[in-house]
Amino acid sequence: MRSNAITRFGAGLLRVRWFVRSPIWLYRARLGFLFGSRLLMLEHVGRKSGHRRYVVLEVVDHPAPSRYVVVSGFGRRAQWFRNIKANPRVRVWITHRAAATAAAHQLDDEAASRALGRYAGAHPRAWAKLRPILEETLGARIDERGTDLPLVALDLID
């Protein structure tokens, strides 16, 4: 896995708390529409604390009106991912819509590969830039035919 300065910078930026949390304030101010349908805010419950937690994630696939697929760029060690494994009942904010209750579950390898392949095909330039950054944060290679990168389906209930 080859790493250049831009990739290391991007991976490092994803570890800067204020940077990755800043979109949460925009969603709370009802300005989530500024991100369009490419991002969503996920509310999950801390597995130990029981407190509500928030994270803004990129939508990598939207295969049905009530299903959104997101990716855990830090793999299975991401706190939000660990929290939804413990408690899959979440809430989701998308564009201008009010929060919707959803059930979260990790996609199997085949479904994850299909979703990642659709994302790479629909957004080739974004994928070309994002892929090395995700590989750097994950510490493993990523391709559309199989990956350690966990993809999570959010099925809206409301």
C-alpha positions, 0 to 999 in steps of 0.5 A: 500500500503506497501512501503519499503526502495528500493521502496521509494529510486526508487520513490525518484530517479524519482524525481531527475531532473538531473537523469531523464533528463540525457538520453535526452543528450544521445538521442541528441548525437544520442546515443538513440540506447544504450537504445534499443527499451525499451525507447523512447524520446518524444518531446512535446510543453509546454502548457503555454510556447509554448517551446519544451520540452523533456522526455525519457519514457519506451515503455510498448507496441508496438502493431503495427509498427507505435504505441508505448504505454508509461505510465505516472508514475506520473499520470495525474499531470506529465507535459509531460502528461498535455502538450500532452493533450493540444497539442497531436502533438509530435515527437518521437525518437526511437533507431537509427531512426530520429525523427518521428511526432506522434499523442498522445492520452490517452488509454481508461481503457480497452486498458490500462489494456490490454497493461499493462497486456502484459507488465507484462507478457513480463517483469515479473521481471521488472514489479515486481520491477517497479510496487511498485515504480509506486504505490509510485509515483502515490499514488495508487495501480496499477494492470493489470485489472484497474488502475489510471495510464494513458497510452498514445498511440503514433501513428507515422504519418511519 
